[in-house]
Amino acid sequence: MASLNVYSALVVLFLTCGAAMATKENDQIIKDNNCETKMGLPSVLEAFTSIFETGTISSKCCGELLGLGKVCHSALVKRTLENPLFKDLSPARIIAKSIQTWNNCLALIDSPSLSA
């Protein structure tokens, strides 16, 4: 249960606290596309864990992530990386995991076994 609280705190930071440090471009993208309102908290947690930690993302959350859109997804990841709490992370590694998560979700959602 303590880890859920840690993840919840990270998600709150992921969605809000990075705004002060974000570039104007990412802030504008996030604002213009209402990016912070398009995913439910459980799916945000799964996506965050998949990208910034070690975890998997369910097909339900993949659907929400893809619904968020690639532009929002990229802007939110970049904004999170700008937050001083994540300064020790490798941006190249996180961007790669972000792309991998996106591509995995595309493959999962496009899988014929799910639509049959």
NUPA-669828 format. One record per residue: residue in one letter; x, y negated, z negated of N, C-alpha, C, CB in turn. Coordinates in steps of 0.1 Angstrom, whole numbers, plus 2048, in hexadecimal, padded with zeros to 3 digits. Atoms other than C-alpha are relative to their C-alpha. Last residue first. Glycine has a CB too. Example, Ala and Ser with C-alpha at 12.3 -4.5 7.8 and 13.67 -1.06 7.14 Angstrom:
2
S7F780B80088980B7B97F87F57F88047FB80E;A80980C80087B82D7B28097F48007F68007F4;
END
This chain:
116
A8087F57FB78686F9477F68047F680A80D802;S80B8057F979384C93F7F780C8048047F880C;L8088088097AB8569237F37FC8078077F47FC;S8077F880A7B98749367F77F87F780B8077F7;P80D7FA7FC7BF85E9547F98087F680380980C;S7FF7F27FF7D98499427F38068048048067F2;D8027FC7F37D682494A80080F80280A7FA809;I80D8047FC7D281B9267FC80480E7FE7F17FF;L8097F98087F082F91B7F17FD8048027FC7F1;A8007F27FD8068249377F58077F980E8077FE;L8067FF7F27FD7FF9327FF80F80480A7F980A;C80E80280180380490D7F980080D7FD7F27F9;N8067F48068258139127F17FF7FF8068037F2;N8007F67F682E7F69297FA80D7FB80E803805;W80A8047F68247DC90F7FE80B80B8047F3807;T80D7FE8068377EF8F37F57FC80B7FE7F77F4;Q8037F18018557F290A7F28027FA80B8077F7;I8037FB7F38547CD9127FC80F80080C7FD80A;S80D8067FC8527C48EE7FC80480D8017F07FF;K80B7F980786D7DC8E57F37FB8038038017F1;A8007F37FA8847CC8FF7F58097FA80E8077FF;I8068027F387B7A98F27FF80E8078087F6808;I80F8028028837B58CF7F97FE80D7FE7F47F6;R8067F38048A57C48DA7F17FE7FE8078057F3;A8017F77F48AE7A48ED7FA80E7FD80F802805;P80B8047F78A478E8D07FF80980C8027F2804;S7FB8027F38BA7A28B87F57FC80980880D805;L8047F67F68AC79E8958067FC80E7F0801802;D7F77F58008BE78B87A7FD80A80B8018067F3;K7F38057FA8AB76A88180A80C8018067F57F8;F7FC7F67F688977B87A80E7FD8067F680280A;L8017F380788076785A80580C8097F28037FC;P7F37FD80788D74886C80080D7F98027F57F6;N80280280E86F74988480D8047F97F48097FB;E7FB80D80487A7468A87FF7FD7F17F97F5808;L7F180080087676B8AE8067F37FC80580480E;T7FC7F980C8517688A480F8007FF7FA80E800;R80280980B84C74D8BF8048077F37F17FC7FF;K7F580A80085C7648D97FE7F67F47FF7F880D;V7F37F98048457818CF80B7F680080380B80A;L8017FD80F82676A8CF80D8077FC7F48097FD;A7FF80D80882F75B8F18008037F17F57F7804;S7F38057FF83577E9018027F37F78047FD80E;H7F87F780681478C8F580F7FB7FF80080E807;C80280280E80176D8FF80A8097F87F28037FB;V7FB80E80380F76E9227FF7FE7F17F87F6808;K7F180080180B7949248067F37FD80680580D;G7FA8047F47E679491C80F7FE7FE7FA7F2804;L7FA80D8047D37968FB8077FA80D80B8037F5;G80B80B7FF7BD7B090C8067F37FC7F58047F7;L8018037F27DD7C59117F57F68027FC80D808;L7F48077FC7E37C38EC8007FC80F80D8097FE;E80180E8057BF7CB8E480D7F88047FF8007F0;G80A8077F97C07EA8FA7FF7F27FC7F38077FE;C7FB8037F37E17F48EB7F67F980880480D807;C7F880C8017D17F18C98077FC80D80A8017F5;K80A80B8037B680A8D28087F37FF7F98037F2;S8078047F37D08218E37F77F47FD7F980C806;S80B7F77FC7E48218C27FB7FB80E7F58007F6;I80C8087FE8068108BE7F58098068027F3809;T8087FE7F48248218B07F47F78007FD80F801;G80D7FB80183E8178977FA80280D7F77F77F7;T8017F37F986180C8907F28057FD80B80A7FB;E7FC7F58098647E788780180D8087F68027F4;F7F78058098617C789B80680A7F67FA7F47F8;I7F68097FA8507D48BA80B7FC7F67FA7F3805;S7FB7F97F483B7F28AF80C7F88067F580280A;T7F77F58058367E388C80780780C7F780A7F9;F7F58068068297C289C80A80B7FB7FC7F87F3;A7F88067F68127D58B380D7FA7FA7F97F5808;E7FA7F57F98047EA89780A7FB80B7F5808807;L7F77F98097FF7CC88080780B8087F98067F4;V7F48088017EF7B889C80B8077F87FC7F27F9;S7F87FF7F47D87D58A280C7F78017F77FD80C;P7FA7F28007CD7D787E80880280D7F580A7FF;L7F47FF8097C97B087E80680E8007FC7FD7F2;G8047FE80E7B17AF89C80D8037F77F680B7FE;M7FE7F28057BE7A18BC7FC8007F180F804801;K8047F57F67B37838D280280E7FB8077FE80C;T80D7FB8047B37678B87FC80C8087F67F5802;E8007FB80E7D875D8B77F28067FC8037F57F7;C7F97F38027DB75B8DD7FE8067F280E7FF803;N8067FA80C7C17408E280680D7FC7F1801801;N8067F37FE7CF73C9057F98067F480A809805;D8098007F47D67179047F980D8038097FD80C;K80C8098027E37188E07F680180C8047F27FE;I8087F980B7FB7368E57F37F87FE8088017F3;I8057F37FA8087289067F68067F680B809804;Q80A8047F780C7058F67F980C8078067F780B;D80C80580781E7138D87F57FD80A8047F47F8;N8077F48058357288EF7F47FB7F88098087F6;E8067F87F583E7099037F880C7FB80B805809;K80D8077FB8426F28E57F980980B8027F2805;T7FE80A7F685C70A8D77F27FA80480780680C;A8027FC7F285371B8B78037F580A7F2805802;M7F47FE7F98627118967FF80480F80880B7F9;A7F780B80284470288680D8018078027FE7F1;A80480C7F882D71B8958097F47FF7F27FC7FD;G7F78037F683F7398877FD7F380880180B80A;C7F580780482B73786880B7FD80A8078077F5;T80180E80480A74087780D7F97FE7F88007F4;L80A8077FA80676188A8007F17FD7F38057FC;F8007FE7F28267738837F67F78077FD80F804;L7F58087FB82776586080180181080E8057FA;V80480D80380577385980B7F68057FD7FD7F1;V8098037F681079386A7FB7F17FE7F3809800;L7F98027F482E7958547F77FC80B80880C804;A7F980D8018197908358087FD80D80A8017F4;S80A80A8008027AC8408067F27FF7F58017F5;Y8048027F281F7C28477F67F58027FB80D806;V7F48067F982D7BC8247FC7FE80F80C80A7FF;N80080E80580A7C281580C7F98078027FF7F1;L80B8077F98077E282A8007F27FC7F28077FC;S7FC8037F28297ED81D7F57F980880580D807;A7F780B80081D7E97F98057FC80E80C8027F7;M80880C8008008008008097F38007F78007F4;
END
